[in-house]
Amino acid sequence: MSWSWRYEGANGEPVDGPTESFGSQADAESWIGQTWRELAASGVTSVALVEDDRVEYRMSLLPAAE
């Protein structure tokens, strides 16, 4: 199994980002926890955690609405 992240912009369009691959979901989640601020600063508004070709979940990188 290979885990990776897909990056999306404000309109849900694909955005280029690092092409990291991880051996476990925990490793992928740890990595995004360390890099999400840089990704958000570069225009990524949401990410999708992917195992091979299956999307596990999507997550916004935008601040929570007040």
Backbone as ProteinMPNN parsed JSONL, in Angstrom:
{"seq_chain_A": "MSWSWRYEGANGEPVDGPTESFGSQADAESWIGQTWRELAASGVTSVALVEDDRVEYRMSLLPAAE", "coords_chain_A": {"N_chain_A": [[0.832, -1.187, 0.0], [0.44, 2.208, -0.767], [0.555, 5.494, 0.316], [-0.513, 8.823, -0.344], [-0.78, 12.378, -0.976], [-3.247, 14.403, -2.522], [-3.582, 17.563, -3.993], [-5.622, 20.473, -3.848], [-7.062, 23.438, -5.247], [-8.807, 26.589, -4.677], [-11.199, 26.312, -6.14], [-11.52, 23.625, -6.249], [-9.919, 22.554, -8.158], [-7.147, 20.623, -9.408], [-3.949, 21.121, -7.92], [-0.486, 21.703, -8.188], [1.9, 20.046, -6.138], [4.112, 18.748, -3.571], [5.415, 15.53, -4.389], [5.211, 13.31, -2.53], [5.448, 10.026, -1.125], [4.133, 7.568, 1.056], [4.558, 4.943, 3.472], [2.61, 4.331, 5.286], [-0.61, 5.306, 6.615], [-0.426, 6.826, 8.937], [2.17, 7.921, 8.722], [1.823, 9.577, 6.489], [-0.108, 11.368, 7.48], [1.294, 12.536, 9.583], [3.27, 13.885, 8.165], [1.727, 15.763, 6.672], [0.801, 17.251, 8.763], [3.058, 18.636, 9.461], [3.606, 20.186, 7.241], [1.408, 21.598, 6.255], [0.984, 24.363, 6.515], [2.838, 25.615, 4.782], [1.906, 24.576, 2.377], [-0.689, 25.692, 2.276], [0.02, 28.381, 2.111], [1.016, 28.412, -0.443], [-1.178, 28.255, -2.047], [-2.745, 25.973, -1.905], [-5.841, 24.774, -0.946], [-7.247, 22.621, -0.01], [-6.758, 19.131, 0.773], [-6.465, 15.699, -0.255], [-6.305, 12.544, 1.113], [-4.836, 9.743, -0.211], [-4.937, 6.31, -0.836], [-3.222, 4.226, -2.761], [-5.287, 4.27, -5.414], [-7.588, 5.036, -4.163], [-9.573, 7.359, -2.445], [-9.187, 8.227, 0.832], [-9.947, 10.284, 2.649], [-10.954, 13.784, 2.536], [-9.62, 17.031, 3.325], [-9.821, 20.301, 4.549], [-7.552, 23.048, 4.295], [-7.975, 25.549, 5.095], [-8.608, 28.191, 7.49], [-10.861, 27.614, 10.222], [-14.264, 28.639, 10.032], [-15.453, 31.47, 11.75]], "CA_chain_A": [[0.0, 0.0, 0.0], [1.15, 3.471, -0.849], [-0.275, 6.635, 0.684], [-0.028, 10.106, -0.849], [-1.735, 13.483, -0.887], [-3.619, 15.184, -3.709], [-3.728, 18.964, -3.593], [-6.686, 21.154, -4.56], [-7.16, 24.882, -5.079], [-10.055, 27.162, -4.166], [-12.346, 25.817, -6.889], [-11.446, 22.174, -6.31], [-9.047, 22.134, -9.25], [-5.851, 20.084, -8.965], [-2.843, 22.062, -7.759], [0.793, 21.007, -8.03], [2.471, 20.019, -4.801], [5.153, 17.728, -3.41], [5.002, 14.171, -4.755], [5.676, 12.413, -1.479], [4.748, 8.749, -0.982], [4.333, 7.105, 2.423], [4.267, 3.539, 3.692], [1.459, 4.161, 6.175], [-1.483, 6.461, 6.774], [0.123, 7.632, 10.032], [3.304, 8.691, 8.195], [1.275, 10.622, 5.625], [-0.767, 12.367, 8.315], [2.344, 13.244, 10.301], [3.913, 14.782, 7.201], [0.841, 16.896, 6.356], [0.762, 18.071, 9.964], [4.263, 19.47, 9.496], [3.777, 21.002, 6.028], [0.182, 22.196, 5.75], [1.072, 25.834, 6.451], [3.529, 25.966, 3.539], [1.001, 24.249, 1.275], [-1.734, 26.712, 2.263], [0.632, 29.63, 1.633], [1.274, 28.294, -1.875], [-2.439, 28.227, -2.773], [-3.509, 24.742, -1.689], [-6.911, 25.034, 0.018], [-7.667, 21.343, 0.567], [-5.966, 17.963, 0.388], [-7.135, 14.405, -0.174], [-5.396, 11.44, 1.419], [-5.117, 8.693, -1.191], [-4.252, 5.027, -0.722], [-3.193, 3.779, -4.153], [-6.196, 5.152, -6.161], [-8.791, 5.238, -3.35], [-9.528, 8.515, -1.549], [-9.561, 7.905, 2.212], [-10.726, 11.44, 3.085], [-10.514, 15.123, 2.132], [-9.485, 17.911, 4.478], [-9.545, 21.694, 4.225], [-6.401, 23.692, 4.933], [-8.396, 26.905, 5.423], [-8.982, 28.366, 8.893], [-12.277, 27.357, 10.517], [-15.104, 29.853, 10.028], [-15.79, 31.933, 13.115]], "C_chain_A": [[0.87, 1.241, 0.0], [0.165, 4.608, -0.569], [0.344, 7.905, 0.137], [-1.135, 11.146, -0.691], [-1.993, 14.054, -2.266], [-3.941, 16.59, -3.206], [-4.771, 19.642, -4.462], [-6.671, 22.639, -4.24], [-8.554, 25.295, -4.653], [-11.294, 26.621, -4.869], [-12.348, 24.306, -7.027], [-10.564, 21.646, -7.426], [-7.738, 21.574, -8.699], [-4.785, 21.176, -8.939], [-1.568, 21.238, -7.591], [1.274, 21.116, -6.585], [3.525, 18.931, -4.728], [4.605, 16.334, -3.742], [5.599, 13.169, -3.774], [4.83, 11.146, -1.481], [5.116, 8.174, 0.38], [3.91, 5.65, 2.562], [3.072, 3.296, 4.586], [0.636, 5.454, 6.218], [-0.927, 7.393, 7.848], [1.296, 8.483, 9.558], [2.824, 9.839, 7.328], [0.64, 11.734, 6.45], [0.244, 13.167, 9.133], [3.004, 14.28, 9.397], [3.029, 15.991, 6.913], [0.725, 17.818, 7.566], [1.946, 19.016, 10.071], [4.333, 20.45, 8.33], [2.537, 21.749, 5.571], [0.255, 23.714, 5.635], [1.756, 26.294, 5.161], [2.644, 25.688, 2.331], [-0.088, 25.308, 1.15], [-1.193, 28.036, 1.733], [0.884, 29.599, 0.133], [-0.009, 28.147, -2.694], [-3.239, 26.942, -2.657], [-4.567, 25.028, -0.625], [-7.458, 23.758, 0.644], [-6.77, 20.229, 0.044], [-6.838, 16.722, 0.498], [-6.075, 13.351, 0.093], [-5.799, 10.253, 0.549], [-4.276, 7.461, -0.87], [-4.359, 4.369, -2.085], [-4.104, 4.706, -4.954], [-7.468, 5.488, -5.39], [-8.609, 6.432, -2.423], [-10.041, 8.093, -0.175], [-10.42, 9.028, 2.799], [-10.133, 12.707, 2.496], [-10.489, 15.997, 3.383], [-9.158, 19.323, 3.99], [-8.294, 22.159, 4.942], [-6.725, 25.136, 5.319], [-8.746, 27.003, 6.909], [-10.478, 28.1, 9.081], [-13.041, 28.68, 10.537], [-15.491, 30.199, 11.455], [-17.274, 32.133, 13.226]], "O_chain_A": [[1.895, 1.309, 0.678], [-0.918, 4.665, -1.151], [1.565, 8.063, 0.143], [-2.266, 10.829, -0.323], [-1.078, 14.176, -3.081], [-4.503, 16.765, -2.125], [-4.813, 19.421, -5.673], [-6.323, 23.053, -3.135], [-9.383, 24.453, -4.31], [-12.344, 26.487, -4.24], [-13.098, 23.759, -7.836], [-10.465, 20.436, -7.625], [-7.274, 22.003, -7.643], [-4.73, 22.036, -9.817], [-1.575, 20.2, -6.931], [1.081, 22.13, -5.913], [3.8, 18.264, -5.725], [3.465, 16.012, -3.409], [6.386, 12.3, -4.147], [3.642, 11.184, -1.799], [6.264, 8.275, 0.813], [3.015, 5.182, 1.857], [2.564, 2.176, 4.648], [1.127, 6.537, 5.901], [-0.955, 8.613, 7.686], [1.411, 9.645, 9.948], [3.35, 10.949, 7.414], [0.829, 12.913, 6.153], [0.052, 14.364, 9.348], [3.262, 15.409, 9.813], [3.514, 17.122, 6.907], [0.567, 19.029, 7.412], [1.852, 20.072, 10.697], [5.047, 21.449, 8.415], [2.603, 22.477, 4.58], [-0.358, 24.291, 4.737], [1.309, 27.247, 4.523], [2.627, 26.463, 1.375], [-0.381, 25.772, 0.048], [-1.879, 28.734, 0.987], [0.959, 30.652, -0.501], [0.055, 27.938, -3.905], [-4.311, 26.83, -3.253], [-4.236, 25.474, 0.474], [-8.068, 23.805, 1.713], [-6.112, 20.369, -0.987], [-7.817, 16.695, 1.243], [-5.07, 13.273, -0.614], [-6.948, 9.814, 0.569], [-3.066, 7.554, -0.662], [-5.449, 3.996, -2.519], [-3.728, 5.858, -5.166], [-8.344, 6.166, -5.927], [-7.617, 6.517, -1.7], [-11.184, 7.656, -0.036], [-11.479, 8.775, 3.373], [-8.995, 12.729, 2.027], [-11.212, 15.761, 4.351], [-8.31, 19.503, 3.115], [-8.006, 21.724, 6.057], [-5.86, 25.861, 5.811], [-9.136, 26.009, 7.52], [-11.268, 28.347, 8.17], [-12.531, 29.702, 10.996], [-15.816, 29.325, 12.258], [-17.767, 32.518, 14.286]]}, "name": "protein", "num_of_chains": 1, "seq": "MSWSWRYEGANGEPVDGPTESFGSQADAESWIGQTWRELAASGVTSVALVEDDRVEYRMSLLPAAE"}
